[in-house]
Structures are given as C-alpha cells and as structure tokens.
C-alpha cells in the first residue's frame, strides 16, 4: 500500500492481482479514448477477458462487475455521458 497517499489523506488502493493484465487493459483503454472511441463497461470487460487469455494470466479471471469497479477506481475512470450535436 502507498503510505505517502495515506499520510496526505488520499485513497489507498491495492494493486491489481494480475498487474500485467491491469496494465494491458489500461493501455488499450487509453489508446481507444485518445481516438475518441467511447468504451462501455461491457466492452472493457470483454477486452480484459481477451487480454487475459492472450497473456495466459489467471485462468479463473472472470472480468466481473466487481473487477470492473475496482479497475475504474484504480485508474480514476468515470463514466460520463457523451453527447453529440
């Protein structure tokens, strides 16, 4: 845990159990958002499952709703409505 954040009054976030997968999913997410592509929670979970298989990570990984919420919290991702004019 990051004690400097605790001392500053910031949130203490655990590292992901599958750090390589977490980094890969977040990199993919940033690339998509840079291109202006909106990513829903379901799309993010599907990509995480595919990357988990490619990386031969944890066979029991299921990209659950709990995983998604923790992933978004770790990376400061908020779901905002995108309106087109």
PDB file of N, CA, C and O in Angstrom:
ATOM      1  N   UNK A   1       0.834  -1.179   0.000  1.00  0.00           N
ATOM      2  CA  UNK A   1       0.000   0.000   0.000  1.00  0.00           C
ATOM      3  C   UNK A   1       0.878   1.242   0.000  1.00  0.00           C
ATOM      4  O   UNK A   1       2.016   1.205   0.466  1.00  0.00           O
ATOM      5  N   UNK A   2       0.352   2.329  -0.518  1.00  0.00           N
ATOM      6  CA  UNK A   2       1.100   3.554  -0.647  1.00  0.00           C
ATOM      7  C   UNK A   2       0.890   4.407   0.599  1.00  0.00           C
ATOM      8  O   UNK A   2      -0.147   5.053   0.753  1.00  0.00           O
ATOM      9  N   UNK A   3       1.893   4.405   1.496  1.00  0.00           N
ATOM     10  CA  UNK A   3       1.763   5.146   2.742  1.00  0.00           C
ATOM     11  C   UNK A   3       1.802   6.641   2.522  1.00  0.00           C
ATOM     12  O   UNK A   3       1.199   7.380   3.300  1.00  0.00           O
ATOM     13  N   UNK A   4       2.486   7.122   1.495  1.00  0.00           N
ATOM     14  CA  UNK A   4       2.537   8.562   1.249  1.00  0.00           C
ATOM     15  C   UNK A   4       1.139   9.099   0.953  1.00  0.00           C
ATOM     16  O   UNK A   4       0.802  10.206   1.374  1.00  0.00           O
ATOM     17  N   UNK A   5       0.329   8.335   0.240  1.00  0.00           N
ATOM     18  CA  UNK A   5      -1.049   8.763  -0.036  1.00  0.00           C
ATOM     19  C   UNK A   5      -1.864   8.777   1.250  1.00  0.00           C
ATOM     20  O   UNK A   5      -2.694   9.663   1.453  1.00  0.00           O
ATOM     21  N   UNK A   6      -1.629   7.801   2.114  1.00  0.00           N
ATOM     22  CA  UNK A   6      -2.367   7.748   3.378  1.00  0.00           C
ATOM     23  C   UNK A   6      -2.036   8.965   4.234  1.00  0.00           C
ATOM     24  O   UNK A   6      -2.915   9.562   4.856  1.00  0.00           O
ATOM     25  N   UNK A   7      -0.762   9.318   4.253  1.00  0.00           N
ATOM     26  CA  UNK A   7      -0.347  10.464   5.047  1.00  0.00           C
ATOM     27  C   UNK A   7      -0.899  11.767   4.483  1.00  0.00           C
ATOM     28  O   UNK A   7      -1.143  12.710   5.236  1.00  0.00           O
ATOM     29  N   UNK A   8      -1.097  11.832   3.184  1.00  0.00           N
ATOM     30  CA  UNK A   8      -1.645  13.020   2.544  1.00  0.00           C
ATOM     31  C   UNK A   8      -3.169  13.035   2.599  1.00  0.00           C
ATOM     32  O   UNK A   8      -3.792  14.012   2.182  1.00  0.00           O
ATOM     33  N   UNK A   9      -3.767  11.982   3.100  1.00  0.00           N
ATOM     34  CA  UNK A   9      -5.219  11.908   3.176  1.00  0.00           C
ATOM     35  C   UNK A   9      -5.856  11.378   1.905  1.00  0.00           C
ATOM     36  O   UNK A   9      -7.078  11.430   1.767  1.00  0.00           O
ATOM     37  N   UNK A  10      -5.056  10.866   0.968  1.00  0.00           N
ATOM     38  CA  UNK A  10      -5.577  10.318  -0.282  1.00  0.00           C
ATOM     39  C   UNK A  10      -5.993   8.874  -0.110  1.00  0.00           C
ATOM     40  O   UNK A  10      -5.694   8.251   0.909  1.00  0.00           O
ATOM     41  N   UNK A  11      -6.680   8.345  -1.100  1.00  0.00           N
ATOM     42  CA  UNK A  11      -7.123   6.951  -1.001  1.00  0.00           C
ATOM     43  C   UNK A  11      -5.950   5.983  -1.133  1.00  0.00           C
ATOM     44  O   UNK A  11      -4.986   6.244  -1.852  1.00  0.00           O
ATOM     45  N   UNK A  12      -6.054   4.881  -0.436  1.00  0.00           N
ATOM     46  CA  UNK A  12      -5.062   3.811  -0.552  1.00  0.00           C
ATOM     47  C   UNK A  12      -5.699   2.727  -1.400  1.00  0.00           C
ATOM     48  O   UNK A  12      -6.711   2.138  -1.019  1.00  0.00           O
ATOM     49  N   UNK A  13      -5.105   2.470  -2.539  1.00  0.00           N
ATOM     50  CA  UNK A  13      -5.653   1.469  -3.441  1.00  0.00           C
ATOM     51  C   UNK A  13      -4.712   0.288  -3.538  1.00  0.00           C
ATOM     52  O   UNK A  13      -3.506   0.453  -3.717  1.00  0.00           O
ATOM     53  N   UNK A  14      -5.273  -0.908  -3.418  1.00  0.00           N
ATOM     54  CA  UNK A  14      -4.463  -2.115  -3.575  1.00  0.00           C
ATOM     55  C   UNK A  14      -4.060  -2.252  -5.028  1.00  0.00           C
ATOM     56  O   UNK A  14      -4.740  -1.764  -5.931  1.00  0.00           O
ATOM     57  N   UNK A  15      -2.939  -2.928  -5.237  1.00  0.00           N
ATOM     58  CA  UNK A  15      -2.534  -3.250  -6.599  1.00  0.00           C
ATOM     59  C   UNK A  15      -3.433  -4.364  -7.111  1.00  0.00           C
ATOM     60  O   UNK A  15      -4.008  -5.133  -6.341  1.00  0.00           O
ATOM     61  N   UNK A  16      -3.537  -4.427  -8.419  1.00  0.00           N
ATOM     62  CA  UNK A  16      -4.331  -5.485  -9.036  1.00  0.00           C
ATOM     63  C   UNK A  16      -3.650  -6.827  -8.814  1.00  0.00           C
ATOM     64  O   UNK A  16      -2.423  -6.907  -8.763  1.00  0.00           O
ATOM     65  N   UNK A  17      -4.450  -7.877  -8.682  1.00  0.00           N
ATOM     66  CA  UNK A  17      -3.893  -9.226  -8.520  1.00  0.00           C
ATOM     67  C   UNK A  17      -3.148  -9.650  -9.776  1.00  0.00           C
ATOM     68  O   UNK A  17      -2.169 -10.392  -9.704  1.00  0.00           O
ATOM     69  N   UNK A  18      -3.605  -9.184 -10.906  1.00  0.00           N
ATOM     70  CA  UNK A  18      -2.965  -9.506 -12.178  1.00  0.00           C
ATOM     71  C   UNK A  18      -2.465  -8.197 -12.783  1.00  0.00           C
ATOM     72  O   UNK A  18      -3.126  -7.596 -13.630  1.00  0.00           O
ATOM     73  N   UNK A  19      -1.293  -7.769 -12.336  1.00  0.00           N
ATOM     74  CA  UNK A  19      -0.772  -6.458 -12.728  1.00  0.00           C
ATOM     75  C   UNK A  19      -0.521  -6.331 -14.227  1.00  0.00           C
ATOM     76  O   UNK A  19      -0.819  -5.290 -14.812  1.00  0.00           O
ATOM     77  N   UNK A  20       0.027  -7.380 -14.863  1.00  0.00           N
ATOM     78  CA  UNK A  20       0.276  -7.302 -16.306  1.00  0.00           C
ATOM     79  C   UNK A  20      -1.029  -7.083 -17.060  1.00  0.00           C
ATOM     80  O   UNK A  20      -1.100  -6.269 -17.980  1.00  0.00           O
ATOM     81  N   UNK A  21      -2.049  -7.811 -16.662  1.00  0.00           N
ATOM     82  CA  UNK A  21      -3.351  -7.671 -17.300  1.00  0.00           C
ATOM     83  C   UNK A  21      -3.907  -6.275 -17.062  1.00  0.00           C
ATOM     84  O   UNK A  21      -4.410  -5.638 -17.988  1.00  0.00           O
ATOM     85  N   UNK A  22      -3.820  -5.805 -15.841  1.00  0.00           N
ATOM     86  CA  UNK A  22      -4.318  -4.479 -15.488  1.00  0.00           C
ATOM     87  C   UNK A  22      -3.650  -3.411 -16.355  1.00  0.00           C
ATOM     88  O   UNK A  22      -4.320  -2.524 -16.884  1.00  0.00           O
ATOM     89  N   UNK A  23      -2.324  -3.502 -16.497  1.00  0.00           N
ATOM     90  CA  UNK A  23      -1.577  -2.533 -17.304  1.00  0.00           C
ATOM     91  C   UNK A  23      -1.974  -2.620 -18.768  1.00  0.00           C
ATOM     92  O   UNK A  23      -2.124  -1.594 -19.432  1.00  0.00           O
ATOM     93  N   UNK A  24      -2.146  -3.838 -19.281  1.00  0.00           N
ATOM     94  CA  UNK A  24      -2.511  -4.023 -20.684  1.00  0.00           C
ATOM     95  C   UNK A  24      -3.903  -3.465 -20.977  1.00  0.00           C
ATOM     96  O   UNK A  24      -4.110  -2.809 -21.997  1.00  0.00           O
ATOM     97  N   UNK A  25      -4.847  -3.724 -20.090  1.00  0.00           N
ATOM     98  CA  UNK A  25      -6.215  -3.230 -20.280  1.00  0.00           C
ATOM     99  C   UNK A  25      -6.221  -1.708 -20.225  1.00  0.00           C
ATOM    100  O   UNK A  25      -6.881  -1.055 -21.034  1.00  0.00           O
ATOM    101  N   UNK A  26      -5.486  -1.144 -19.271  1.00  0.00           N
ATOM    102  CA  UNK A  26      -5.469   0.313 -19.141  1.00  0.00           C
ATOM    103  C   UNK A  26      -4.799   0.967 -20.350  1.00  0.00           C
ATOM    104  O   UNK A  26      -5.260   2.014 -20.806  1.00  0.00           O
ATOM    105  N   UNK A  27      -3.738   0.384 -20.873  1.00  0.00           N
ATOM    106  CA  UNK A  27      -3.076   0.907 -22.070  1.00  0.00           C
ATOM    107  C   UNK A  27      -4.047   0.889 -23.251  1.00  0.00           C
ATOM    108  O   UNK A  27      -4.158   1.877 -23.978  1.00  0.00           O
ATOM    109  N   UNK A  28      -4.749  -0.231 -23.443  1.00  0.00           N
ATOM    110  CA  UNK A  28      -5.735  -0.336 -24.511  1.00  0.00           C
ATOM    111  C   UNK A  28      -6.826   0.715 -24.330  1.00  0.00           C
ATOM    112  O   UNK A  28      -7.231   1.371 -25.289  1.00  0.00           O
ATOM    113  N   UNK A  29      -7.297   0.869 -23.097  1.00  0.00           N
ATOM    114  CA  UNK A  29      -8.352   1.848 -22.807  1.00  0.00           C
ATOM    115  C   UNK A  29      -7.895   3.255 -23.182  1.00  0.00           C
ATOM    116  O   UNK A  29      -8.637   3.998 -23.825  1.00  0.00           O
ATOM    117  N   UNK A  30      -6.671   3.627 -22.783  1.00  0.00           N
ATOM    118  CA  UNK A  30      -6.153   4.960 -23.096  1.00  0.00           C
ATOM    119  C   UNK A  30      -6.026   5.168 -24.604  1.00  0.00           C
ATOM    120  O   UNK A  30      -6.323   6.252 -25.107  1.00  0.00           O
ATOM    121  N   UNK A  31      -5.588   4.136 -25.325  1.00  0.00           N
ATOM    122  CA  UNK A  31      -5.465   4.244 -26.781  1.00  0.00           C
ATOM    123  C   UNK A  31      -6.826   4.488 -27.423  1.00  0.00           C
ATOM    124  O   UNK A  31      -6.952   5.311 -28.329  1.00  0.00           O
ATOM    125  N   UNK A  32      -7.835   3.776 -26.956  1.00  0.00           N
ATOM    126  CA  UNK A  32      -9.183   3.938 -27.515  1.00  0.00           C
ATOM    127  C   UNK A  32      -9.730   5.334 -27.224  1.00  0.00           C
ATOM    128  O   UNK A  32     -10.312   5.970 -28.103  1.00  0.00           O
ATOM    129  N   UNK A  33      -9.549   5.799 -26.013  1.00  0.00           N
ATOM    130  CA  UNK A  33     -10.062   7.119 -25.625  1.00  0.00           C
ATOM    131  C   UNK A  33      -9.323   8.240 -26.349  1.00  0.00           C
ATOM    132  O   UNK A  33      -9.916   9.273 -26.656  1.00  0.00           O
ATOM    133  N   UNK A  34      -8.034   8.045 -26.623  1.00  0.00           N
ATOM    134  CA  UNK A  34      -7.269   9.035 -27.383  1.00  0.00           C
ATOM    135  C   UNK A  34      -7.859   9.191 -28.782  1.00  0.00           C
ATOM    136  O   UNK A  34      -7.834  10.280 -29.354  1.00  0.00           O
ATOM    137  N   UNK A  35      -8.385   8.105 -29.324  1.00  0.00           N
ATOM    138  CA  UNK A  35      -9.009   8.140 -30.650  1.00  0.00           C
ATOM    139  C   UNK A  35     -10.463   8.612 -30.583  1.00  0.00           C
ATOM    140  O   UNK A  35     -11.139   8.691 -31.608  1.00  0.00           O
ATOM    141  N   UNK A  36     -10.940   8.923 -29.383  1.00  0.00           N
ATOM    142  CA  UNK A  36     -12.303   9.408 -29.220  1.00  0.00           C
ATOM    143  C   UNK A  36     -13.349   8.316 -29.212  1.00  0.00           C
ATOM    144  O   UNK A  36     -14.538   8.587 -29.381  1.00  0.00           O
ATOM    145  N   UNK A  37     -12.916   7.084 -29.019  1.00  0.00           N
ATOM    146  CA  UNK A  37     -13.846   5.954 -29.022  1.00  0.00           C
ATOM    147  C   UNK A  37     -14.405   5.760 -27.609  1.00  0.00           C
ATOM    148  O   UNK A  37     -13.640   5.526 -26.673  1.00  0.00           O
ATOM    149  N   UNK A  38     -15.721   5.853 -27.445  1.00  0.00           N
ATOM    150  CA  UNK A  38     -16.296   5.615 -26.117  1.00  0.00           C
ATOM    151  C   UNK A  38     -16.226   4.131 -25.762  1.00  0.00           C
ATOM    152  O   UNK A  38     -16.480   3.270 -26.605  1.00  0.00           O
ATOM    153  N   UNK A  39     -15.888   3.844 -24.534  1.00  0.00           N
ATOM    154  CA  UNK A  39     -15.745   2.459 -24.078  1.00  0.00           C
ATOM    155  C   UNK A  39     -16.704   2.222 -22.915  1.00  0.00           C
ATOM    156  O   UNK A  39     -16.596   2.859 -21.867  1.00  0.00           O
ATOM    157  N   UNK A  40     -17.630   1.311 -23.111  1.00  0.00           N
ATOM    158  CA  UNK A  40     -18.568   0.974 -22.037  1.00  0.00           C
ATOM    159  C   UNK A  40     -17.920  -0.039 -21.094  1.00  0.00           C
ATOM    160  O   UNK A  40     -16.870  -0.608 -21.393  1.00  0.00           O
ATOM    161  N   UNK A  41     -18.562  -0.247 -19.965  1.00  0.00           N
ATOM    162  CA  UNK A  41     -18.075  -1.233 -19.010  1.00  0.00           C
ATOM    163  C   UNK A  41     -18.043  -2.628 -19.610  1.00  0.00           C
ATOM    164  O   UNK A  41     -17.104  -3.386 -19.368  1.00  0.00           O
ATOM    165  N   UNK A  42     -19.063  -2.974 -20.394  1.00  0.00           N
ATOM    166  CA  UNK A  42     -19.111  -4.304 -21.005  1.00  0.00           C
ATOM    167  C   UNK A  42     -17.990  -4.499 -22.016  1.00  0.00           C
ATOM    168  O   UNK A  42     -17.404  -5.579 -22.091  1.00  0.00           O
ATOM    169  N   UNK A  43     -17.689  -3.466 -22.791  1.00  0.00           N
ATOM    170  CA  UNK A  43     -16.589  -3.565 -23.759  1.00  0.00           C
ATOM    171  C   UNK A  43     -15.271  -3.737 -23.018  1.00  0.00           C
ATOM    172  O   UNK A  43     -14.424  -4.531 -23.426  1.00  0.00           O
ATOM    173  N   UNK A  44     -15.100  -3.001 -21.937  1.00  0.00           N
ATOM    174  CA  UNK A  44     -13.883  -3.092 -21.135  1.00  0.00           C
ATOM    175  C   UNK A  44     -13.724  -4.497 -20.551  1.00  0.00           C
ATOM    176  O   UNK A  44     -12.622  -5.046 -20.547  1.00  0.00           O
ATOM    177  N   UNK A  45     -14.810  -5.073 -20.064  1.00  0.00           N
ATOM    178  CA  UNK A  45     -14.753  -6.424 -19.508  1.00  0.00           C
ATOM    179  C   UNK A  45     -14.434  -7.454 -20.589  1.00  0.00           C
ATOM    180  O   UNK A  45     -13.658  -8.379 -20.352  1.00  0.00           O
ATOM    181  N   UNK A  46     -15.024  -7.303 -21.770  1.00  0.00           N
ATOM    182  CA  UNK A  46     -14.732  -8.235 -22.870  1.00  0.00           C
ATOM    183  C   UNK A  46     -13.260  -8.172 -23.265  1.00  0.00           C
ATOM    184  O   UNK A  46     -12.625  -9.204 -23.477  1.00  0.00           O
ATOM    185  N   UNK A  47     -12.722  -6.960 -23.362  1.00  0.00           N
ATOM    186  CA  UNK A  47     -11.316  -6.802 -23.736  1.00  0.00           C
ATOM    187  C   UNK A  47     -10.418  -7.398 -22.655  1.00  0.00           C
ATOM    188  O   UNK A  47      -9.399  -8.014 -22.967  1.00  0.00           O
ATOM    189  N   UNK A  48     -10.786  -7.220 -21.397  1.00  0.00           N
ATOM    190  CA  UNK A  48      -9.995  -7.787 -20.301  1.00  0.00           C
ATOM    191  C   UNK A  48      -9.960  -9.309 -20.388  1.00  0.00           C
ATOM    192  O   UNK A  48      -8.918  -9.920 -20.154  1.00  0.00           O
ATOM    193  N   UNK A  49     -11.083  -9.918 -20.719  1.00  0.00           N
ATOM    194  CA  UNK A  49     -11.122 -11.381 -20.868  1.00  0.00           C
ATOM    195  C   UNK A  49     -10.219 -11.841 -22.014  1.00  0.00           C
ATOM    196  O   UNK A  49      -9.478 -12.814 -21.874  1.00  0.00           O
ATOM    197  N   UNK A  50     -10.284 -11.137 -23.145  1.00  0.00           N
ATOM    198  CA  UNK A  50      -9.437 -11.493 -24.291  1.00  0.00           C
ATOM    199  C   UNK A  50      -7.957 -11.336 -23.963  1.00  0.00           C
ATOM    200  O   UNK A  50      -7.147 -12.208 -24.278  1.00  0.00           O
ATOM    201  N   UNK A  51      -7.612 -10.214 -23.324  1.00  0.00           N
ATOM    202  CA  UNK A  51      -6.209  -9.987 -22.976  1.00  0.00           C
ATOM    203  C   UNK A  51      -5.730 -10.983 -21.922  1.00  0.00           C
ATOM    204  O   UNK A  51      -4.570 -11.393 -21.930  1.00  0.00           O
ATOM    205  N   UNK A  52      -6.621 -11.367 -21.023  1.00  0.00           N
ATOM    206  CA  UNK A  52      -6.269 -12.358 -20.000  1.00  0.00           C
ATOM    207  C   UNK A  52      -5.879 -13.675 -20.658  1.00  0.00           C
ATOM    208  O   UNK A  52      -4.911 -14.317 -20.252  1.00  0.00           O
ATOM    209  N   UNK A  53      -6.638 -14.076 -21.678  1.00  0.00           N
ATOM    210  CA  UNK A  53      -6.333 -15.317 -22.403  1.00  0.00           C
ATOM    211  C   UNK A  53      -5.019 -15.192 -23.164  1.00  0.00           C
ATOM    212  O   UNK A  53      -4.206 -16.117 -23.161  1.00  0.00           O
ATOM    213  N   UNK A  54      -4.808 -14.049 -23.817  1.00  0.00           N
ATOM    214  CA  UNK A  54      -3.576 -13.846 -24.590  1.00  0.00           C
ATOM    215  C   UNK A  54      -2.346 -13.827 -23.695  1.00  0.00           C
ATOM    216  O   UNK A  54      -1.289 -14.331 -24.076  1.00  0.00           O
ATOM    217  N   UNK A  55      -2.481 -13.243 -22.500  1.00  0.00           N
ATOM    218  CA  UNK A  55      -1.346 -13.139 -21.585  1.00  0.00           C
ATOM    219  C   UNK A  55      -1.184 -14.394 -20.729  1.00  0.00           C
ATOM    220  O   UNK A  55      -0.249 -14.490 -19.934  1.00  0.00           O
ATOM    221  N   UNK A  56      -2.095 -15.355 -20.893  1.00  0.00           N
ATOM    222  CA  UNK A  56      -2.087 -16.566 -20.058  1.00  0.00           C
ATOM    223  C   UNK A  56      -2.028 -16.203 -18.583  1.00  0.00           C
ATOM    224  O   UNK A  56      -1.275 -16.791 -17.806  1.00  0.00           O
ATOM    225  N   UNK A  57      -2.839 -15.223 -18.219  1.00  0.00           N
ATOM    226  CA  UNK A  57      -2.880 -14.782 -16.824  1.00  0.00           C
ATOM    227  C   UNK A  57      -3.639 -15.812 -15.989  1.00  0.00           C
ATOM    228  O   UNK A  57      -3.438 -17.016 -16.148  1.00  0.00           O
ATOM    229  N   UNK A  58      -4.461 -15.361 -15.149  1.00  0.00           N
ATOM    230  CA  UNK A  58      -5.213 -16.179 -14.218  1.00  0.00           C
ATOM    231  C   UNK A  58      -6.371 -16.875 -14.943  1.00  0.00           C
ATOM    232  O   UNK A  58      -7.255 -16.203 -15.476  1.00  0.00           O
ATOM    233  N   UNK A  59      -6.375 -18.198 -14.968  1.00  0.00           N
ATOM    234  CA  UNK A  59      -7.423 -18.936 -15.669  1.00  0.00           C
ATOM    235  C   UNK A  59      -8.802 -18.720 -15.052  1.00  0.00           C
ATOM    236  O   UNK A  59      -9.816 -18.894 -15.728  1.00  0.00           O
ATOM    237  N   UNK A  60      -8.848 -18.346 -13.786  1.00  0.00           N
ATOM    238  CA  UNK A  60     -10.133 -18.144 -13.127  1.00  0.00           C
ATOM    239  C   UNK A  60     -10.615 -16.690 -13.245  1.00  0.00           C
ATOM    240  O   UNK A  60     -11.648 -16.340 -12.676  1.00  0.00           O
ATOM    241  N   UNK A  61      -9.882 -15.846 -13.973  1.00  0.00           N
ATOM    242  CA  UNK A  61     -10.273 -14.446 -14.144  1.00  0.00           C
ATOM    243  C   UNK A  61     -11.599 -14.392 -14.888  1.00  0.00           C
ATOM    244  O   UNK A  61     -11.771 -15.057 -15.909  1.00  0.00           O
ATOM    245  N   UNK A  62     -12.543 -13.594 -14.372  1.00  0.00           N
ATOM    246  CA  UNK A  62     -13.870 -13.569 -14.992  1.00  0.00           C
ATOM    247  C   UNK A  62     -14.329 -12.173 -15.406  1.00  0.00           C
ATOM    248  O   UNK A  62     -15.430 -12.033 -15.939  1.00  0.00           O
ATOM    249  N   UNK A  63     -13.522 -11.140 -15.179  1.00  0.00           N
ATOM    250  CA  UNK A  63     -13.914  -9.767 -15.528  1.00  0.00           C
ATOM    251  C   UNK A  63     -15.303  -9.458 -14.967  1.00  0.00           C
ATOM    252  O   UNK A  63     -16.195  -9.019 -15.693  1.00  0.00           O
ATOM    253  N   UNK A  64     -15.464  -9.687 -13.702  1.00  0.00           N
ATOM    254  CA  UNK A  64     -16.755  -9.478 -13.037  1.00  0.00           C
ATOM    255  C   UNK A  64     -17.051  -7.980 -12.886  1.00  0.00           C
ATOM    256  O   UNK A  64     -16.200  -7.133 -13.156  1.00  0.00           O
ATOM    257  N   UNK A  65     -18.248  -7.686 -12.459  1.00  0.00           N
ATOM    258  CA  UNK A  65     -18.625  -6.295 -12.210  1.00  0.00           C
ATOM    259  C   UNK A  65     -17.757  -5.722 -11.089  1.00  0.00           C
ATOM    260  O   UNK A  65     -17.390  -4.548 -11.128  1.00  0.00           O
ATOM    261  N   UNK A  66     -17.432  -6.538 -10.098  1.00  0.00           N
ATOM    262  CA  UNK A  66     -16.543  -6.103  -9.018  1.00  0.00           C
ATOM    263  C   UNK A  66     -15.161  -5.755  -9.541  1.00  0.00           C
ATOM    264  O   UNK A  66     -14.572  -4.754  -9.133  1.00  0.00           O
ATOM    265  N   UNK A  67     -14.631  -6.594 -10.460  1.00  0.00           N
ATOM    266  CA  UNK A  67     -13.330  -6.294 -11.069  1.00  0.00           C
ATOM    267  C   UNK A  67     -13.391  -4.956 -11.799  1.00  0.00           C
ATOM    268  O   UNK A  67     -12.484  -4.133 -11.680  1.00  0.00           O
ATOM    269  N   UNK A  68     -14.477  -4.743 -12.559  1.00  0.00           N
ATOM    270  CA  UNK A  68     -14.628  -3.512 -13.331  1.00  0.00           C
ATOM    271  C   UNK A  68     -14.631  -2.285 -12.414  1.00  0.00           C
ATOM    272  O   UNK A  68     -13.943  -1.300 -12.680  1.00  0.00           O
ATOM    273  N   UNK A  69     -15.403  -2.355 -11.347  1.00  0.00           N
ATOM    274  CA  UNK A  69     -15.485  -1.221 -10.419  1.00  0.00           C
ATOM    275  C   UNK A  69     -14.118  -0.915  -9.807  1.00  0.00           C
ATOM    276  O   UNK A  69     -13.731   0.249  -9.706  1.00  0.00           O
ATOM    277  N   UNK A  70     -13.390  -1.949  -9.402  1.00  0.00           N
ATOM    278  CA  UNK A  70     -12.054  -1.747  -8.817  1.00  0.00           C
ATOM    279  C   UNK A  70     -11.077  -1.220  -9.859  1.00  0.00           C
ATOM    280  O   UNK A  70     -10.258  -0.354  -9.550  1.00  0.00           O
ATOM    281  N   UNK A  71     -11.148  -1.726 -11.085  1.00  0.00           N
ATOM    282  CA  UNK A  71     -10.286  -1.259 -12.169  1.00  0.00           C
ATOM    283  C   UNK A  71     -10.517   0.232 -12.405  1.00  0.00           C
ATOM    284  O   UNK A  71      -9.567   1.010 -12.496  1.00  0.00           O
ATOM    285  N   UNK A  72     -11.789   0.620 -12.503  1.00  0.00           N
ATOM    286  CA  UNK A  72     -12.121   2.027 -12.743  1.00  0.00           C
ATOM    287  C   UNK A  72     -11.651   2.899 -11.585  1.00  0.00           C
ATOM    288  O   UNK A  72     -11.167   4.011 -11.799  1.00  0.00           O
ATOM    289  N   UNK A  73     -11.791   2.406 -10.373  1.00  0.00           N
ATOM    290  CA  UNK A  73     -11.362   3.179  -9.204  1.00  0.00           C
ATOM    291  C   UNK A  73      -9.837   3.336  -9.185  1.00  0.00           C
ATOM    292  O   UNK A  73      -9.325   4.420  -8.909  1.00  0.00           O
ATOM    293  N   UNK A  74      -9.110   2.236  -9.482  1.00  0.00           N
ATOM    294  CA  UNK A  74      -7.641   2.289  -9.509  1.00  0.00           C
ATOM    295  C   UNK A  74      -7.123   3.316 -10.497  1.00  0.00           C
ATOM    296  O   UNK A  74      -6.112   3.973 -10.251  1.00  0.00           O
ATOM    297  N   UNK A  75      -7.821   3.451 -11.614  1.00  0.00           N
ATOM    298  CA  UNK A  75      -7.337   4.312 -12.693  1.00  0.00           C
ATOM    299  C   UNK A  75      -8.103   5.628 -12.809  1.00  0.00           C
ATOM    300  O   UNK A  75      -7.875   6.393 -13.746  1.00  0.00           O
ATOM    301  N   UNK A  76      -8.997   5.898 -11.878  1.00  0.00           N
ATOM    302  CA  UNK A  76      -9.728   7.164 -11.892  1.00  0.00           C
ATOM    303  C   UNK A  76     -10.634   7.319 -13.101  1.00  0.00           C
ATOM    304  O   UNK A  76     -10.795   8.421 -13.625  1.00  0.00           O
ATOM    305  N   UNK A  77     -11.222   6.221 -13.543  1.00  0.00           N
ATOM    306  CA  UNK A  77     -12.100   6.254 -14.711  1.00  0.00           C
ATOM    307  C   UNK A  77     -13.533   6.472 -14.250  1.00  0.00           C
ATOM    308  O   UNK A  77     -14.054   5.745 -13.404  1.00  0.00           O
ATOM    309  N   UNK A  78     -14.148   7.483 -14.824  1.00  0.00           N
ATOM    310  CA  UNK A  78     -15.553   7.756 -14.515  1.00  0.00           C
ATOM    311  C   UNK A  78     -16.358   7.573 -15.782  1.00  0.00           C
ATOM    312  O   UNK A  78     -15.867   7.809 -16.886  1.00  0.00           O
ATOM    313  N   UNK A  79     -17.577   7.159 -15.617  1.00  0.00           N
ATOM    314  CA  UNK A  79     -18.447   7.006 -16.777  1.00  0.00           C
ATOM    315  C   UNK A  79     -19.247   8.291 -16.928  1.00  0.00           C
ATOM    316  O   UNK A  79     -20.048   8.650 -16.066  1.00  0.00           O
ATOM    317  N   UNK A  80     -19.016   8.963 -18.024  1.00  0.00           N
ATOM    318  CA  UNK A  80     -19.727  10.202 -18.307  1.00  0.00           C
ATOM    319  C   UNK A  80     -20.505  10.031 -19.589  1.00  0.00           C
ATOM    320  O   UNK A  80     -20.104   9.288 -20.485  1.00  0.00           O
ATOM    321  N   UNK A  81     -21.627  10.731 -19.667  1.00  0.00           N
ATOM    322  CA  UNK A  81     -22.434  10.683 -20.890  1.00  0.00           C
ATOM    323  C   UNK A  81     -21.708  11.504 -21.963  1.00  0.00           C
ATOM    324  O   UNK A  81     -21.153  12.565 -21.677  1.00  0.00           O
ATOM    325  N   UNK A  82     -21.721  11.005 -23.180  1.00  0.00           N
ATOM    326  CA  UNK A  82     -21.111  11.712 -24.300  1.00  0.00           C
ATOM    327  C   UNK A  82     -22.249  12.101 -25.243  1.00  0.00           C
ATOM    328  O   UNK A  82     -22.963  11.247 -25.769  1.00  0.00           O
ATOM    329  N   UNK A  83     -22.397  13.386 -25.438  1.00  0.00           N
ATOM    330  CA  UNK A  83     -23.478  13.877 -26.279  1.00  0.00           C
ATOM    331  C   UNK A  83     -22.895  14.368 -27.601  1.00  0.00           C
ATOM    332  O   UNK A  83     -21.851  15.018 -27.632  1.00  0.00           O
ATOM    333  N   UNK A  84     -23.582  14.048 -28.678  1.00  0.00           N
ATOM    334  CA  UNK A  84     -23.187  14.538 -29.997  1.00  0.00           C
ATOM    335  C   UNK A  84     -24.153  15.646 -30.398  1.00  0.00           C
ATOM    336  O   UNK A  84     -25.350  15.565 -30.122  1.00  0.00           O
ATOM    337  N   UNK A  85     -23.641  16.654 -31.034  1.00  0.00           N
ATOM    338  CA  UNK A  85     -24.503  17.745 -31.500  1.00  0.00           C
ATOM    339  C   UNK A  85     -24.755  17.624 -32.967  1.00  0.00           C
ATOM    340  O   UNK A  85     -25.461  18.453 -33.542  1.00  0.00           O
TER     341      UNK A  85
END
